[in-house]
Each structure stands twice: as C-alpha cells, then as structure tokens.
C-alpha cells in the first residue's frame, strides 16, 4: 500500500503519542502493533493498537498508584537478602523504642501499666514505619503476659523476616497481576516469576530435609525426608485422605437420610483483575470477602437452626481471583432454603450487575446452545471436555447450585476433580481446563504456587467430625486389651481398616478429647507451647506420641560434600613431613555435624568455622553452635574449602594427595543471610 509523506507523518505522530510516557518493557510489547499501525494504517490495525496502548497505560497508572502506597523501596523488596537486612533493622529499632519508652516512664506505675504503655508505644511506632505488617496481638484484648511475649516477637529478627518475606512474595505477585502477566494466554493462576521461585524454594526445602535426621531419646534414628513423605505433606497421601474423608461423610449422610448439593460462589466483578472495573483487590482481599460473606450466611443458617455439613474447596480463576466450590449435605426438604440463604448473601454486593445481566438472558441462552454444540463436537473427536452448564440465569456469575442425583453419580465423584486438580492432578491430568484451554495436569504447579503465595486455605470441612482423632489413633499399632479401653479399640480398628464411616459411627457413640502436654515458656518468646500427647475416649487413654524427637544433621549427607578426591587418606604422612603428626581429639558426636580433622584443627586454634551455614566454636573442649553477630565487622567465619587438583599435575613425582585448606574471613564481605562464602 502506497502512503503519502503527509500520511506517514500523521501515523508517526499517532504512534509516538500513544507510546509517550510508557516504560521500555511496555513499549517493547506494543511495538509490533505500533509498527503495523504506522506501516499499514487500516482501521483494524489502528483500533487494535489503540486498545492495546490504552490497556498498557491503564496498567502503568495502576502500578504507579500502587507503588506510591507501598512504603518499602523496590531495591529492598526485590531481593531477599536486602529484605532480610531490613527485618534485622526493624527488630533493632523496636528494641530501641522499647528501651527509650521504658526509661521515660515514671516509677509510680505498677508493672502492668508500664507493660501496656510500652507495648502501645512500640506498636504505634512500628505501624508508622511499616503499616503493611500488623504487630502481634494488636487490637486484641489480652493479658500482660501475652503483651510481654508480643514485645519479644517485635524484637526478634526471625519474626520480622517471616513477615517481610511473605509480604515480598505478595507484593511482587500483585505487580505481576497489575501488569497483566497473570491470566489466560500468559500464565494462568500465578506468574512465571512466582512459579520459578516456588519451585526453587521447594527444591531447597527438600535438600534441607534430606540433610537432617530425627533422633529420639531411645537412640532411634529416622530420616526426616522419610517422615515427610509418610505424612500428609506428601500430595498423594493428602489426596487419599481427603477423598477417604469425603466418601465417609457421604456414606454417613446417606445413612441419616441427607441429600447433597454442589454450590459454586464467586466474588463480584470489581474483585477480578481482568475486569474493566477492577478496584485493585488482591486474591487475599477477595478471599477475605468470601470468608466474611460466608460467615454471615452461616450465622443466618444457625439462627434458622439448619442442619448441614460438607466440604469447601477454594481454587483460582485464570486471573488469580479465588472462588469456592462447596459440597453440602442436609435434609432434602431443607436444601432449597439453605441455597436461597447462601445465594441472598453472595448476591447483595453490586447487585446492579446481576440486574443488567437479566436483561441479556436471551443472548446468553444462545451462547449456551452454541457452547453445547461445541462440546458435542469436541466429544465426538474423542476429547475429554466437561459438559457446559446453563449460565443464562441472572445470579449465576455469583452463585450456582446443582442438586446431586445419585442415579447419575455420587457426591464424592462431583468434587473429586476439584480436589485432584488442586493437589497433584491424579486421574484428571489429561482433562482440558475450560478457563485456560490447557490440561489440568499443566496447571497443578500454578495452583500450588497461587495457594502458597497468598496463604489461602484450599480445603476446609464444615460441621464434620475432626480429623485429628483419626490421625492420632492411627499412630497406635498394638491392640488395646483392657476393659476400660474398648472404646479406643473400636476407634483403632475402624481407623486402621481405612473405614472412615465406621470411624464416624464409633466417634458419635462416645466422648473423645485430645490431650495436650503444655510446656510453660516453651519457645523463645516465652509463650506456652502445646504438644499433642494422646487421645482420651471415655475412661481410656491412648498415648499416641511417646517419644520426643530432635533434628540432627545427617552425617552421611554433610560428610559427603567434604570427602577426599581419592580413595586414600588426605592427611600428610608424618614421616614425609619430617615431624610427628598431631591428630585432634574430636568432641563426641562432632561427626554428626560434618566436622572432620581439618575443621577440628581450625577449631582448636580458636577459629569459628562455618559449615553449611552453621557457625561452630570450641569452648573449654565442648563444641558449641554460636549465633551470627549483629554487626558485620564482628564476623570472623572461616570456611573450609578444598582445591581441585589439576589433571596435568596429579601424577607428577612428589605430588601430594592432601587437600589444602583455604581460610576466608567473612568480615571483608558480610552476608546478611547468615552464610558466607
């Protein structure tokens, strides 16, 4: 197409005007559309470029507004090391505030009044510095001892690190959502950056678990990774337990004459990032709205004395906005009343949207018929695609209910897909997701990342028997033979046979209670620590956790990184050296921490040795682990390294096989993560 020079100038000015003020990454993403609008200025090209540029401008404006409200600088929050350093500084500032406030108080006040004044002042100053982190117990009515423990938390760098690292993940993911990097066609449910970081963290956690061993007071040893794989932290075990529990409550519901309904609830359009009227709410804010609305509905159902129980599954839309699926069991004559109550509460917010949708019900009916035709065609091609449901009812964007017909399938079969796709994709990995267009197996890692970043509870049971009794009684392997323990034996047999409905029947015929062992001042903050000790059923008591386990560094794993390069001994021969070799006498159990002869030599010289991020020092013949000094200039860590031998010198005459030790002081270059290289 031939263009006149005047038209070229106009198109160039049009492109420059639309791109003016945008950052380079956004300009680069728009450049193909801009080039097409300049070279071939058709109506379609101009409209596509204008829409894309307007969307990018809107995203850029939202990003600037969000960053203005965020107090932490980008150069600090973008890097983990700087975030941890900021946590250490905030802990020190809280400590200084506490000292100054306590010194300024008069001696006439009693201890309780002084603690309350100090706590209130330190919390207010902390909120002024960083309003994104709420101080512990702030706004709650507690006793003086709890406030003293809260002050200890505010002075702890580890507490601030946990809070700031969580804030960092959510902040970076919010920026990704604002920039449009989360959604269909880009990265559904979570951004690519968050997924990559989640995978790295999981791999690091696994390496950490593989390097530790559990040891009890009897000397029994158990690899920590084996204990994790045998628990519900294993996705396969978690899915099996969930399905077993759902199947059990379904059989119990059939036994007492209850029917089931499958309910889906969603937040209004203003909570969705891909909506035009998005108000900037994060998935955490949306989930809080759903929780609050469900609490109002539950309170109303309780006032109506409605009997129900079931399970709830929280999963994300393609733009990371959460929605809920609930499987509820209730008397058949009460199901419609329960659904009306829940629908009323979830449709009150922005009800005008639903009224406008009612006017378009005929057009929506046509779309539904087309969706069914497309579903039939895909089914004829052999593809596994879910059958579309009617979506032309005005309340369906917020609330949808489907009464379960047992002749077509069980209630557990309805919700099995939602449980599997949110854990490990078992048996549904090849199904096509209607939102993303990809298989469900491809989105499992995205969903797990989404739940981890936003700290959203994916599965929750409503009105059901607690699972703790079931898990605890399964720890007992031997049968109960005493007469007063017959109730415990009944529970143990039902739990051991994986028959959850029989376990529910047995649980309903007796009174059970979880017994705890309370340790006063059990943690570093002076708080009481509760640990499960056993299960009490009527007059019988089952001790389910008789041992106390400690974590020790795995000697095999830690020593493998410091083994010799050859099969021989790396120590220099005393005869060839011309003097008598001195073998250090290691303290007991030093090999469990990976401390060998070379490290022991450094320790006996008075050096502090850093081994895998842990600092060790020899004091009065005892091996002690020392903390990291607060100031970088006080750090004198020495790391044991072995230099690789050059191939051309390995067989040279007179070449020794001993490894050389390289000492490096960490005072030259401090590492705020606590590890030095």
Buried (B, 14 or more C-beta within 10 A) or exposed (E): EEBEEEEEEBBEEBBEEBBEEBEEEBBEBBEEBBEBBBEEBEEEBBEBBBEBBEBBBBBBEBBEEBEEEBEBEEEBBBEBEBBBBBBBBBBBBBBEBBEEBBEEEEEEEEEEEBBEBBBBBBBEBBBEEBEBBEBBBBEEEEEBBBBBBBBBBBBBBEBBBEBBBBBBBBBBBBBBBBBBBBBBEBBBBBBBBBBEBBEEEBEEEEEEBBBBBBBEEEEEEEBBBEBBEEEBEEBEBBBBBBBBBBBBBBBBBBEEEBBBBBBBBBBBBBBBBBBEEBEBBBBBBBBBBBBEBBEBBBEBBEEEEBEBBBBBBBBBBBBBBBBBBBBBBBBEEBBEBBBEBBBBBBBEBBEEBBEEBEEEEEEBEEEBEEBBEEBEEEEEEEEEBEEBEEBBBBBBBBBBBEEBEEEEEBBBEBBBBBBBBBBBBBEBBEBBBEBBEEBBBEBBBBBBBBBBBBEBEBBBBBBBBEBEBBBBBBBBEEEBEEEEBBBBBBBBBBBBEEBBBBBBBBBEEBEBEBBEEEEEEBEEBBBEEEEBBBBBBBEBBBEBEEEEBEEBBBBEBBBEEBEBEEEEEBBEEEEEEEEEEEEBEBBEEBBBBBBBBBBBBBBBEEBBBBBBEBBBBBEEEEBEEEEBBEEBEEBBBBBBEBEEBEEEEEEEEEEEBBBEBEEBBBBEEBBBEBBBE
